[in-house]
Amino acid sequence: MPAAPAQPAAPVPRNVEPPAPTINLSGFPLPYRQGYADGCASVSGTERKDAARFSADPNYRTGWQDGLALCRKK
């Protein structure tokens, strides 16, 4: 029996504080921290992104891009 295709990981919901990152993000808005968490989680292979927020929310988008870039360097 063939394996079911992998489902993309769910992004951090808008009303939930993301897990604490390994860097200090205090002072950054919640959407940025959520985007950072999703971008960092995407490094593991399965992209985790809220596409609607990525295109509409600059804080989420910047956080996602920063999270992806910084977590790739580790």
PDB file of N, CA, C, O and CB in Angstrom:
ATOM      1  N   MET A   1       0.847  -1.171   0.000  1.00  0.00           N
ATOM      2  CA  MET A   1       0.000   0.000   0.000  1.00  0.00           C
ATOM      3  C   MET A   1       0.900   1.244   0.000  1.00  0.00           C
ATOM      4  O   MET A   1       1.778   1.347   0.856  1.00  0.00           O
ATOM      5  CB  MET A   1      -0.968  -0.007   1.228  1.00  0.00           C
ATOM      6  N   PRO A   2       0.711   2.197  -0.936  1.00  0.00           N
ATOM      7  CA  PRO A   2       1.551   3.388  -0.983  1.00  0.00           C
ATOM      8  C   PRO A   2       1.271   4.290   0.221  1.00  0.00           C
ATOM      9  O   PRO A   2       0.156   4.340   0.739  1.00  0.00           O
ATOM     10  CB  PRO A   2       1.319   4.159  -2.297  1.00  0.00           C
ATOM     11  N   ALA A   3       2.305   4.991   0.643  1.00  0.00           N
ATOM     12  CA  ALA A   3       2.159   5.908   1.765  1.00  0.00           C
ATOM     13  C   ALA A   3       1.363   7.132   1.332  1.00  0.00           C
ATOM     14  O   ALA A   3       1.446   7.574   0.187  1.00  0.00           O
ATOM     15  CB  ALA A   3       3.537   6.325   2.314  1.00  0.00           C
ATOM     16  N   ALA A   4       0.596   7.666   2.263  1.00  0.00           N
ATOM     17  CA  ALA A   4      -0.170   8.874   1.986  1.00  0.00           C
ATOM     18  C   ALA A   4       0.797  10.047   1.849  1.00  0.00           C
ATOM     19  O   ALA A   4       1.818  10.087   2.537  1.00  0.00           O
ATOM     20  CB  ALA A   4      -1.222   9.143   3.107  1.00  0.00           C
ATOM     21  N   PRO A   5       0.490  11.003   0.971  1.00  0.00           N
ATOM     22  CA  PRO A   5       1.372  12.158   0.827  1.00  0.00           C
ATOM     23  C   PRO A   5       1.446  12.935   2.139  1.00  0.00           C
ATOM     24  O   PRO A   5       0.462  13.025   2.874  1.00  0.00           O
ATOM     25  CB  PRO A   5       0.883  13.076  -0.314  1.00  0.00           C
ATOM     26  N   ALA A   6       2.607  13.487   2.422  1.00  0.00           N
ATOM     27  CA  ALA A   6       2.793  14.247   3.654  1.00  0.00           C
ATOM     28  C   ALA A   6       1.956  15.520   3.609  1.00  0.00           C
ATOM     29  O   ALA A   6       1.924  16.228   2.602  1.00  0.00           O
ATOM     30  CB  ALA A   6       4.285  14.586   3.871  1.00  0.00           C
ATOM     31  N   GLN A   7       1.289  15.791   4.707  1.00  0.00           N
ATOM     32  CA  GLN A   7       0.502  17.008   4.820  1.00  0.00           C
ATOM     33  C   GLN A   7       1.409  18.118   5.337  1.00  0.00           C
ATOM     34  O   GLN A   7       2.235  17.876   6.218  1.00  0.00           O
ATOM     35  CB  GLN A   7      -0.730  16.803   5.758  1.00  0.00           C
ATOM     36  N   PRO A   8       1.270  19.338   4.800  1.00  0.00           N
ATOM     37  CA  PRO A   8       2.090  20.431   5.313  1.00  0.00           C
ATOM     38  C   PRO A   8       1.758  20.689   6.779  1.00  0.00           C
ATOM     39  O   PRO A   8       0.606  20.562   7.193  1.00  0.00           O
ATOM     40  CB  PRO A   8       1.880  21.712   4.476  1.00  0.00           C
ATOM     41  N   ALA A   9       2.763  21.048   7.552  1.00  0.00           N
ATOM     42  CA  ALA A   9       2.551  21.362   8.957  1.00  0.00           C
ATOM     43  C   ALA A   9       1.722  22.631   9.067  1.00  0.00           C
ATOM     44  O   ALA A   9       1.870  23.558   8.271  1.00  0.00           O
ATOM     45  CB  ALA A   9       3.897  21.519   9.701  1.00  0.00           C
ATOM     46  N   ALA A  10       0.858  22.656  10.054  1.00  0.00           N
ATOM     47  CA  ALA A  10      -0.011  23.816  10.243  1.00  0.00           C
ATOM     48  C   ALA A  10       0.786  24.993  10.797  1.00  0.00           C
ATOM     49  O   ALA A  10       1.606  24.817  11.699  1.00  0.00           O
ATOM     50  CB  ALA A  10      -1.180  23.470  11.186  1.00  0.00           C
ATOM     51  N   PRO A  11       0.550  26.196  10.263  1.00  0.00           N
ATOM     52  CA  PRO A  11       1.233  27.375  10.796  1.00  0.00           C
ATOM     53  C   PRO A  11       0.705  27.721  12.192  1.00  0.00           C
ATOM     54  O   PRO A  11      -0.347  27.234  12.605  1.00  0.00           O
ATOM     55  CB  PRO A  11       1.055  28.577   9.843  1.00  0.00           C
ATOM     56  N   VAL A  12       1.442  28.561  12.906  1.00  0.00           N
ATOM     57  CA  VAL A  12       1.018  29.012  14.224  1.00  0.00           C
ATOM     58  C   VAL A  12      -0.249  29.848  14.048  1.00  0.00           C
ATOM     59  O   VAL A  12      -0.252  30.795  13.262  1.00  0.00           O
ATOM     60  CB  VAL A  12       2.150  29.832  14.943  1.00  0.00           C
ATOM     61  N   PRO A  13      -1.334  29.513  14.773  1.00  0.00           N
ATOM     62  CA  PRO A  13      -2.565  30.308  14.662  1.00  0.00           C
ATOM     63  C   PRO A  13      -2.341  31.755  15.102  1.00  0.00           C
ATOM     64  O   PRO A  13      -1.438  32.043  15.888  1.00  0.00           O
ATOM     65  CB  PRO A  13      -3.684  29.676  15.503  1.00  0.00           C
ATOM     66  N   ARG A  14      -3.167  32.654  14.588  1.00  0.00           N
ATOM     67  CA  ARG A  14      -3.016  34.084  14.858  1.00  0.00           C
ATOM     68  C   ARG A  14      -3.101  34.440  16.332  1.00  0.00           C
ATOM     69  O   ARG A  14      -2.475  35.408  16.762  1.00  0.00           O
ATOM     70  CB  ARG A  14      -4.057  34.847  14.112  1.00  0.00           C
ATOM     71  N   ASN A  15      -3.858  33.685  17.117  1.00  0.00           N
ATOM     72  CA  ASN A  15      -4.082  34.056  18.511  1.00  0.00           C
ATOM     73  C   ASN A  15      -3.221  33.261  19.490  1.00  0.00           C
ATOM     74  O   ASN A  15      -3.506  33.260  20.688  1.00  0.00           O
ATOM     75  CB  ASN A  15      -5.532  33.871  18.855  1.00  0.00           C
ATOM     76  N   VAL A  16      -2.185  32.590  19.016  1.00  0.00           N
ATOM     77  CA  VAL A  16      -1.351  31.743  19.862  1.00  0.00           C
ATOM     78  C   VAL A  16       0.084  32.255  19.855  1.00  0.00           C
ATOM     79  O   VAL A  16       0.649  32.569  18.807  1.00  0.00           O
ATOM     80  CB  VAL A  16      -1.404  30.275  19.390  1.00  0.00           C
ATOM     81  N   GLU A  17       0.657  32.329  21.054  1.00  0.00           N
ATOM     82  CA  GLU A  17       2.067  32.709  21.173  1.00  0.00           C
ATOM     83  C   GLU A  17       2.897  31.528  20.671  1.00  0.00           C
ATOM     84  O   GLU A  17       2.671  30.397  21.103  1.00  0.00           O
ATOM     85  CB  GLU A  17       2.448  33.094  22.664  1.00  0.00           C
ATOM     86  N   PRO A  18       3.851  31.764  19.770  1.00  0.00           N
ATOM     87  CA  PRO A  18       4.670  30.660  19.254  1.00  0.00           C
ATOM     88  C   PRO A  18       5.657  30.173  20.324  1.00  0.00           C
ATOM     89  O   PRO A  18       5.873  30.854  21.326  1.00  0.00           O
ATOM     90  CB  PRO A  18       5.436  31.104  17.981  1.00  0.00           C
ATOM     91  N   PRO A  19       6.246  29.006  20.109  1.00  0.00           N
ATOM     92  CA  PRO A  19       7.258  28.524  21.054  1.00  0.00           C
ATOM     93  C   PRO A  19       8.419  29.514  21.144  1.00  0.00           C
ATOM     94  O   PRO A  19       8.719  30.222  20.182  1.00  0.00           O
ATOM     95  CB  PRO A  19       7.776  27.129  20.632  1.00  0.00           C
ATOM     96  N   ALA A  20       9.058  29.555  22.294  1.00  0.00           N
ATOM     97  CA  ALA A  20      10.163  30.490  22.491  1.00  0.00           C
ATOM     98  C   ALA A  20      11.326  30.137  21.564  1.00  0.00           C
ATOM     99  O   ALA A  20      11.774  28.990  21.545  1.00  0.00           O
ATOM    100  CB  ALA A  20      10.627  30.482  23.966  1.00  0.00           C
ATOM    101  N   PRO A  21      11.822  31.117  20.791  1.00  0.00           N
ATOM    102  CA  PRO A  21      12.960  30.860  19.910  1.00  0.00           C
ATOM    103  C   PRO A  21      14.259  30.864  20.708  1.00  0.00           C
ATOM    104  O   PRO A  21      14.268  31.210  21.890  1.00  0.00           O
ATOM    105  CB  PRO A  21      13.022  31.909  18.780  1.00  0.00           C
ATOM    106  N   THR A  22      15.327  30.488  20.072  1.00  0.00           N
ATOM    107  CA  THR A  22      16.632  30.483  20.735  1.00  0.00           C
ATOM    108  C   THR A  22      17.263  31.871  20.759  1.00  0.00           C
ATOM    109  O   THR A  22      18.324  32.056  21.354  1.00  0.00           O
ATOM    110  CB  THR A  22      17.567  29.505  20.041  1.00  0.00           C
ATOM    111  N   ILE A  23      16.626  32.842  20.123  1.00  0.00           N
ATOM    112  CA  ILE A  23      17.112  34.220  20.172  1.00  0.00           C
ATOM    113  C   ILE A  23      16.032  35.087  20.814  1.00  0.00           C
ATOM    114  O   ILE A  23      14.867  34.693  20.865  1.00  0.00           O
ATOM    115  CB  ILE A  23      17.480  34.746  18.739  1.00  0.00           C
ATOM    116  N   ASN A  24      16.411  36.249  21.296  1.00  0.00           N
ATOM    117  CA  ASN A  24      15.488  37.144  21.971  1.00  0.00           C
ATOM    118  C   ASN A  24      14.667  37.925  20.950  1.00  0.00           C
ATOM    119  O   ASN A  24      15.201  38.749  20.209  1.00  0.00           O
ATOM    120  CB  ASN A  24      16.248  38.102  22.898  1.00  0.00           C
ATOM    121  N   LEU A  25      13.369  37.658  20.920  1.00  0.00           N
ATOM    122  CA  LEU A  25      12.476  38.386  20.022  1.00  0.00           C
ATOM    123  C   LEU A  25      11.520  39.282  20.798  1.00  0.00           C
ATOM    124  O   LEU A  25      10.525  39.752  20.246  1.00  0.00           O
ATOM    125  CB  LEU A  25      11.687  37.410  19.154  1.00  0.00           C
ATOM    126  N   SER A  26      11.816  39.525  22.091  1.00  0.00           N
ATOM    127  CA  SER A  26      10.939  40.413  22.856  1.00  0.00           C
ATOM    128  C   SER A  26      10.995  41.794  22.211  1.00  0.00           C
ATOM    129  O   SER A  26      12.047  42.230  21.744  1.00  0.00           O
ATOM    130  CB  SER A  26      11.360  40.475  24.374  1.00  0.00           C
ATOM    131  N   GLY A  27       9.891  42.450  22.191  1.00  0.00           N
ATOM    132  CA  GLY A  27       9.815  43.754  21.537  1.00  0.00           C
ATOM    133  C   GLY A  27       9.320  43.668  20.104  1.00  0.00           C
ATOM    134  O   GLY A  27       8.912  44.677  19.530  1.00  0.00           O
ATOM    135  N   PHE A  28       9.351  42.478  19.520  1.00  0.00           N
ATOM    136  CA  PHE A  28       8.817  42.294  18.172  1.00  0.00           C
ATOM    137  C   PHE A  28       7.321  41.993  18.282  1.00  0.00           C
ATOM    138  O   PHE A  28       6.892  41.368  19.253  1.00  0.00           O
ATOM    139  CB  PHE A  28       9.572  41.142  17.413  1.00  0.00           C
ATOM    140  N   PRO A  29       6.525  42.424  17.311  1.00  0.00           N
ATOM    141  CA  PRO A  29       5.083  42.155  17.369  1.00  0.00           C
ATOM    142  C   PRO A  29       4.783  40.661  17.222  1.00  0.00           C
ATOM    143  O   PRO A  29       5.564  39.907  16.641  1.00  0.00           O
ATOM    144  CB  PRO A  29       4.353  42.942  16.273  1.00  0.00           C
ATOM    145  N   LEU A  30       3.638  40.256  17.761  1.00  0.00           N
ATOM    146  CA  LEU A  30       3.224  38.853  17.720  1.00  0.00           C
ATOM    147  C   LEU A  30       3.241  38.275  16.303  1.00  0.00           C
ATOM    148  O   LEU A  30       3.734  37.160  16.133  1.00  0.00           O
ATOM    149  CB  LEU A  30       1.834  38.710  18.309  1.00  0.00           C
ATOM    150  N   PRO A  31       2.731  38.968  15.271  1.00  0.00           N
ATOM    151  CA  PRO A  31       2.779  38.383  13.921  1.00  0.00           C
ATOM    152  C   PRO A  31       4.207  38.080  13.457  1.00  0.00           C
ATOM    153  O   PRO A  31       4.441  37.082  12.775  1.00  0.00           O
ATOM    154  CB  PRO A  31       2.113  39.326  12.928  1.00  0.00           C
ATOM    155  N   TYR A  32       5.159  38.942  13.825  1.00  0.00           N
ATOM    156  CA  TYR A  32       6.555  38.687  13.464  1.00  0.00           C
ATOM    157  C   TYR A  32       7.042  37.420  14.149  1.00  0.00           C
ATOM    158  O   TYR A  32       7.651  36.566  13.505  1.00  0.00           O
ATOM    159  CB  TYR A  32       7.452  39.887  13.847  1.00  0.00           C
ATOM    160  N   ARG A  33       6.781  37.285  15.449  1.00  0.00           N
ATOM    161  CA  ARG A  33       7.235  36.109  16.201  1.00  0.00           C
ATOM    162  C   ARG A  33       6.597  34.831  15.664  1.00  0.00           C
ATOM    163  O   ARG A  33       7.243  33.785  15.611  1.00  0.00           O
ATOM    164  CB  ARG A  33       6.910  36.270  17.694  1.00  0.00           C
ATOM    165  N   GLN A  34       5.320  34.918  15.263  1.00  0.00           N
ATOM    166  CA  GLN A  34       4.650  33.752  14.682  1.00  0.00           C
ATOM    167  C   GLN A  34       5.263  33.406  13.331  1.00  0.00           C
ATOM    168  O   GLN A  34       5.488  32.231  13.038  1.00  0.00           O
ATOM    169  CB  GLN A  34       3.138  34.012  14.532  1.00  0.00           C
ATOM    170  N   GLY A  35       5.532  34.400  12.516  1.00  0.00           N
ATOM    171  CA  GLY A  35       6.178  34.157  11.224  1.00  0.00           C
ATOM    172  C   GLY A  35       7.566  33.575  11.405  1.00  0.00           C
ATOM    173  O   GLY A  35       7.965  32.673  10.669  1.00  0.00           O
ATOM    174  N   TYR A  36       8.306  34.087  12.385  1.00  0.00           N
ATOM    175  CA  TYR A  36       9.649  33.569  12.669  1.00  0.00           C
ATOM    176  C   TYR A  36       9.562  32.083  13.037  1.00  0.00           C
ATOM    177  O   TYR A  36      10.342  31.271  12.539  1.00  0.00           O
ATOM    178  CB  TYR A  36      10.324  34.381  13.821  1.00  0.00           C
ATOM    179  N   ALA A  37       8.617  31.736  13.902  1.00  0.00           N
ATOM    180  CA  ALA A  37       8.457  30.343  14.314  1.00  0.00           C
ATOM    181  C   ALA A  37       8.116  29.454  13.116  1.00  0.00           C
ATOM    182  O   ALA A  37       8.660  28.358  12.984  1.00  0.00           O
ATOM    183  CB  ALA A  37       7.364  30.226  15.389  1.00  0.00           C
ATOM    184  N   ASP A  38       7.225  29.917  12.250  1.00  0.00           N
ATOM    185  CA  ASP A  38       6.854  29.133  11.071  1.00  0.00           C
ATOM    186  C   ASP A  38       8.016  29.004  10.095  1.00  0.00           C
ATOM    187  O   ASP A  38       8.249  27.929   9.544  1.00  0.00           O
ATOM    188  CB  ASP A  38       5.657  29.768  10.370  1.00  0.00           C
ATOM    189  N   GLY A  39       8.749  30.101   9.878  1.00  0.00           N
ATOM    190  CA  GLY A  39       9.908  30.054   8.977  1.00  0.00           C
ATOM    191  C   GLY A  39      10.984  29.125   9.508  1.00  0.00           C
ATOM    192  O   GLY A  39      11.567  28.346   8.753  1.00  0.00           O
ATOM    193  N   CYS A  40      11.245  29.204  10.797  1.00  0.00           N
ATOM    194  CA  CYS A  40      12.265  28.350  11.405  1.00  0.00           C
ATOM    195  C   CYS A  40      11.845  26.878  11.325  1.00  0.00           C
ATOM    196  O   CYS A  40      12.671  26.006  11.056  1.00  0.00           O
ATOM    197  CB  CYS A  40      12.511  28.762  12.876  1.00  0.00           C
ATOM    198  N   ALA A  41      10.565  26.612  11.560  1.00  0.00           N
ATOM    199  CA  ALA A  41      10.067  25.235  11.480  1.00  0.00           C
ATOM    200  C   ALA A  41      10.134  24.707  10.053  1.00  0.00           C
ATOM    201  O   ALA A  41      10.191  23.494   9.851  1.00  0.00           O
ATOM    202  CB  ALA A  41       8.628  25.155  12.000  1.00  0.00           C
ATOM    203  N   SER A  42      10.128  25.585   9.069  1.00  0.00           N
ATOM    204  CA  SER A  42      10.159  25.170   7.667  1.00  0.00           C
ATOM    205  C   SER A  42      11.525  24.636   7.247  1.00  0.00           C
ATOM    206  O   SER A  42      11.633  23.964   6.221  1.00  0.00           O
ATOM    207  CB  SER A  42       9.773  26.331   6.778  1.00  0.00           C
ATOM    208  N   VAL A  43      12.559  24.921   8.018  1.00  0.00           N
ATOM    209  CA  VAL A  43      13.909  24.461   7.698  1.00  0.00           C
ATOM    210  C   VAL A  43      13.991  22.941   7.723  1.00  0.00           C
ATOM    211  O   VAL A  43      14.803  22.347   7.013  1.00  0.00           O
ATOM    212  CB  VAL A  43      14.921  25.055   8.677  1.00  0.00           C
ATOM    213  N   SER A  44      13.149  22.312   8.540  1.00  0.00           N
ATOM    214  CA  SER A  44      13.210  20.853   8.698  1.00  0.00           C
ATOM    215  C   SER A  44      12.745  20.095   7.459  1.00  0.00           C
ATOM    216  O   SER A  44      12.861  18.870   7.416  1.00  0.00           O
ATOM    217  CB  SER A  44      12.372  20.433   9.880  1.00  0.00           C
ATOM    218  N   GLY A  45      12.230  20.782   6.464  1.00  0.00           N
ATOM    219  CA  GLY A  45      11.870  20.112   5.221  1.00  0.00           C
ATOM    220  C   GLY A  45      10.445  20.362   4.772  1.00  0.00           C
ATOM    221  O   GLY A  45      10.201  20.530   3.577  1.00  0.00           O
ATOM    222  N   THR A  46       9.493  20.392   5.701  1.00  0.00           N
ATOM    223  CA  THR A  46       8.107  20.642   5.351  1.00  0.00           C
ATOM    224  C   THR A  46       7.812  22.113   5.578  1.00  0.00           C
ATOM    225  O   THR A  46       7.920  22.603   6.702  1.00  0.00           O
ATOM    226  CB  THR A  46       7.145  19.745   6.174  1.00  0.00           C
ATOM    227  N   GLU A  47       7.443  22.817   4.524  1.00  0.00           N
ATOM    228  CA  GLU A  47       7.168  24.244   4.663  1.00  0.00           C
ATOM    229  C   GLU A  47       5.961  24.473   5.540  1.00  0.00           C
ATOM    230  O   GLU A  47       4.907  23.870   5.340  1.00  0.00           O
ATOM    231  CB  GLU A  47       6.953  24.889   3.299  1.00  0.00           C
ATOM    232  N   ARG A  48       6.123  25.348   6.511  1.00  0.00           N
ATOM    233  CA  ARG A  48       5.013  25.736   7.385  1.00  0.00           C
ATOM    234  C   ARG A  48       4.822  27.231   7.187  1.00  0.00           C
ATOM    235  O   ARG A  48       5.632  28.043   7.634  1.00  0.00           O
ATOM    236  CB  ARG A  48       5.291  25.373   8.912  1.00  0.00           C
ATOM    237  N   LYS A  49       3.735  27.577   6.507  1.00  0.00           N
ATOM    238  CA  LYS A  49       3.493  28.987   6.172  1.00  0.00           C
ATOM    239  C   LYS A  49       2.000  29.213   6.009  1.00  0.00           C
ATOM    240  O   LYS A  49       1.299  28.387   5.425  1.00  0.00           O
ATOM    241  CB  LYS A  49       4.253  29.397   4.874  1.00  0.00           C
ATOM    242  N   ASP A  50       1.519  30.328   6.526  1.00  0.00           N
ATOM    243  CA  ASP A  50       0.152  30.778   6.297  1.00  0.00           C
ATOM    244  C   ASP A  50       0.227  31.688   5.071  1.00  0.00           C
ATOM    245  O   ASP A  50       0.578  32.862   5.187  1.00  0.00           O
ATOM    246  CB  ASP A  50      -0.465  31.527   7.575  1.00  0.00           C
ATOM    247  N   ALA A  51      -0.099  31.155   3.915  1.00  0.00           N
ATOM    248  CA  ALA A  51       0.084  31.877   2.652  1.00  0.00           C
ATOM    249  C   ALA A  51      -0.684  33.193   2.617  1.00  0.00           C
ATOM    250  O   ALA A  51      -0.183  34.189   2.095  1.00  0.00           O
ATOM    251  CB  ALA A  51      -0.350  31.006   1.489  1.00  0.00           C
ATOM    252  N   ALA A  52      -1.896  33.205   3.167  1.00  0.00           N
ATOM    253  CA  ALA A  52      -2.691  34.442   3.158  1.00  0.00           C
ATOM    254  C   ALA A  52      -2.019  35.512   4.011  1.00  0.00           C
ATOM    255  O   ALA A  52      -1.944  36.673   3.608  1.00  0.00           O
ATOM    256  CB  ALA A  52      -4.125  34.174   3.672  1.00  0.00           C
ATOM    257  N   ARG A  53      -1.538  35.131   5.172  1.00  0.00           N
ATOM    258  CA  ARG A  53      -0.849  36.093   6.035  1.00  0.00           C
ATOM    259  C   ARG A  53       0.481  36.513   5.418  1.00  0.00           C
ATOM    260  O   ARG A  53       0.866  37.678   5.515  1.00  0.00           O
ATOM    261  CB  ARG A  53      -0.619  35.497   7.435  1.00  0.00           C
ATOM    262  N   PHE A  54       1.180  35.581   4.789  1.00  0.00           N
ATOM    263  CA  PHE A  54       2.470  35.888   4.173  1.00  0.00           C
ATOM    264  C   PHE A  54       2.310  36.989   3.129  1.00  0.00           C
ATOM    265  O   PHE A  54       3.150  37.883   3.036  1.00  0.00           O
ATOM    266  CB  PHE A  54       3.081  34.624   3.531  1.00  0.00           C
ATOM    267  N   SER A  55       1.240  36.928   2.349  1.00  0.00           N
ATOM    268  CA  SER A  55       1.045  37.933   1.304  1.00  0.00           C
ATOM    269  C   SER A  55       0.441  39.232   1.828  1.00  0.00           C
ATOM    270  O   SER A  55       0.623  40.282   1.211  1.00  0.00           O
ATOM    271  CB  SER A  55       0.163  37.375   0.222  1.00  0.00           C
ATOM    272  N   ALA A  56      -0.275  39.184   2.954  1.00  0.00           N
ATOM    273  CA  ALA A  56      -0.989  40.373   3.423  1.00  0.00           C
ATOM    274  C   ALA A  56      -0.363  41.059   4.641  1.00  0.00           C
ATOM    275  O   ALA A  56      -0.608  42.245   4.861  1.00  0.00           O
ATOM    276  CB  ALA A  56      -2.389  40.001   3.749  1.00  0.00           C
ATOM    277  N   ASP A  57       0.431  40.351   5.429  1.00  0.00           N
ATOM    278  CA  ASP A  57       0.948  40.896   6.683  1.00  0.00           C
ATOM    279  C   ASP A  57       2.470  41.033   6.621  1.00  0.00           C
ATOM    280  O   ASP A  57       3.185  40.033   6.688  1.00  0.00           O
ATOM    281  CB  ASP A  57       0.537  40.001   7.870  1.00  0.00           C
ATOM    282  N   PRO A  58       2.968  42.263   6.495  1.00  0.00           N
ATOM    283  CA  PRO A  58       4.424  42.432   6.370  1.00  0.00           C
ATOM    284  C   PRO A  58       5.201  41.958   7.602  1.00  0.00           C
ATOM    285  O   PRO A  58       6.339  41.507   7.467  1.00  0.00           O
ATOM    286  CB  PRO A  58       4.744  43.885   6.112  1.00  0.00           C
ATOM    287  N   ASN A  59       4.616  42.050   8.789  1.00  0.00           N
ATOM    288  CA  ASN A  59       5.306  41.561   9.983  1.00  0.00           C
ATOM    289  C   ASN A  59       5.473  40.044   9.942  1.00  0.00           C
ATOM    290  O   ASN A  59       6.549  39.525  10.239  1.00  0.00           O
ATOM    291  CB  ASN A  59       4.541  41.972  11.246  1.00  0.00           C
ATOM    292  N   TYR A  60       4.405  39.335   9.574  1.00  0.00           N
ATOM    293  CA  TYR A  60       4.476  37.872   9.467  1.00  0.00           C
ATOM    294  C   TYR A  60       5.485  37.482   8.387  1.00  0.00           C
ATOM    295  O   TYR A  60       6.318  36.599   8.595  1.00  0.00           O
ATOM    296  CB  TYR A  60       3.074  37.269   9.147  1.00  0.00           C
ATOM    297  N   ARG A  61       5.403  38.149   7.228  1.00  0.00           N
ATOM    298  CA  ARG A  61       6.287  37.829   6.094  1.00  0.00           C
ATOM    299  C   ARG A  61       7.766  38.038   6.469  1.00  0.00           C
ATOM    300  O   ARG A  61       8.603  37.176   6.201  1.00  0.00           O
ATOM    301  CB  ARG A  61       5.921  38.705   4.865  1.00  0.00           C
ATOM    302  N   THR A  62       8.075  39.173   7.081  1.00  0.00           N
ATOM    303  CA  THR A  62       9.455  39.450   7.472  1.00  0.00           C
ATOM    304  C   THR A  62       9.927  38.460   8.527  1.00  0.00           C
ATOM    305  O   THR A  62      11.059  37.980   8.468  1.00  0.00           O
ATOM    306  CB  THR A  62       9.588  40.884   7.997  1.00  0.00           C
ATOM    307  N   GLY A  63       9.065  38.155   9.490  1.00  0.00           N
ATOM    308  CA  GLY A  63       9.419  37.170  10.512  1.00  0.00           C
ATOM    309  C   GLY A  63       9.666  35.801   9.901  1.00  0.00           C
ATOM    310  O   GLY A  63      10.606  35.107  10.288  1.00  0.00           O
ATOM    311  N   TRP A  64       8.827  35.408   8.949  1.00  0.00           N
ATOM    312  CA  TRP A  64       8.984  34.101   8.301  1.00  0.00           C
ATOM    313  C   TRP A  64      10.311  34.037   7.556  1.00  0.00           C
ATOM    314  O   TRP A  64      11.052  33.061   7.673  1.00  0.00           O
ATOM    315  CB  TRP A  64       7.813  33.827   7.331  1.00  0.00           C
ATOM    316  N   GLN A  65      10.603  35.083   6.792  1.00  0.00           N
ATOM    317  CA  GLN A  65      11.854  35.115   6.023  1.00  0.00           C
ATOM    318  C   GLN A  65      13.071  35.121   6.945  1.00  0.00           C
ATOM    319  O   GLN A  65      14.060  34.437   6.677  1.00  0.00           O
ATOM    320  CB  GLN A  65      11.886  36.349   5.106  1.00  0.00           C
ATOM    321  N   ASP A  66      12.999  35.896   8.038  1.00  0.00           N
ATOM    322  CA  ASP A  66      14.115  35.929   8.994  1.00  0.00           C
ATOM    323  C   ASP A  66      14.287  34.577   9.679  1.00  0.00           C
ATOM    324  O   ASP A  66      15.407  34.089   9.829  1.00  0.00           O
ATOM    325  CB  ASP A  66      13.891  37.028  10.048  1.00  0.00           C
ATOM    326  N   GLY A  67      13.172  33.975  10.095  1.00  0.00           N
ATOM    327  CA  GLY A  67      13.237  32.674  10.756  1.00  0.00           C
ATOM    328  C   GLY A  67      13.849  31.615   9.847  1.00  0.00           C
ATOM    329  O   GLY A  67      14.685  30.826  10.286  1.00  0.00           O
ATOM    330  N   LEU A  68      13.445  31.596   8.607  1.00  0.00           N
ATOM    331  CA  LEU A  68      13.982  30.631   7.652  1.00  0.00           C
ATOM    332  C   LEU A  68      15.475  30.848   7.464  1.00  0.00           C
ATOM    333  O   LEU A  68      16.255  29.896   7.508  1.00  0.00           O
ATOM    334  CB  LEU A  68      13.252  30.738   6.302  1.00  0.00           C
ATOM    335  N   ALA A  69      15.872  32.090   7.255  1.00  0.00           N
ATOM    336  CA  ALA A  69      17.290  32.393   6.994  1.00  0.00           C
ATOM    337  C   ALA A  69      18.166  32.109   8.208  1.00  0.00           C
ATOM    338  O   ALA A  69      19.227  31.499   8.075  1.00  0.00           O
ATOM    339  CB  ALA A  69      17.451  33.856   6.578  1.00  0.00           C
ATOM    340  N   LEU A  70      17.739  32.540   9.382  1.00  0.00           N
ATOM    341  CA  LEU A  70      18.575  32.367  10.565  1.00  0.00           C
ATOM    342  C   LEU A  70      18.638  30.913  11.025  1.00  0.00           C
ATOM    343  O   LEU A  70      19.687  30.458  11.482  1.00  0.00           O
ATOM    344  CB  LEU A  70      18.059  33.235  11.689  1.00  0.00           C
ATOM    345  N   CYS A  71      17.553  30.194  10.914  1.00  0.00           N
ATOM    346  CA  CYS A  71      17.558  28.788  11.340  1.00  0.00           C
ATOM    347  C   CYS A  71      18.315  27.900  10.353  1.00  0.00           C
ATOM    348  O   CYS A  71      18.815  26.844  10.741  1.00  0.00           O
ATOM    349  CB  CYS A  71      16.122  28.280  11.498  1.00  0.00           C
ATOM    350  N   ARG A  72      18.407  28.300   9.107  1.00  0.00           N
ATOM    351  CA  ARG A  72      19.212  27.551   8.124  1.00  0.00           C
ATOM    352  C   ARG A  72      20.696  27.615   8.479  1.00  0.00           C
ATOM    353  O   ARG A  72      21.444  26.674   8.218  1.00  0.00           O
ATOM    354  CB  ARG A  72      18.985  28.108   6.698  1.00  0.00           C
ATOM    355  N   LYS A  73      21.115  28.731   9.076  1.00  0.00           N
ATOM    356  CA  LYS A  73      22.524  28.930   9.404  1.00  0.00           C
ATOM    357  C   LYS A  73      22.980  28.074  10.572  1.00  0.00           C
ATOM    358  O   LYS A  73      24.180  27.870  10.755  1.00  0.00           O
ATOM    359  CB  LYS A  73      22.779  30.379   9.715  1.00  0.00           C
ATOM    360  N   LYS A  74      22.052  27.574  11.359  1.00  0.00           N
ATOM    361  CA  LYS A  74      22.419  26.797  12.553  1.00  0.00           C
ATOM    362  C   LYS A  74      22.881  25.408  12.190  1.00  0.00           C
ATOM    363  O   LYS A  74      23.227  24.623  13.073  1.00  0.00           O
ATOM    364  CB  LYS A  74      21.248  26.708  13.516  1.00  0.00           C
TER     365      LYS A  74
END
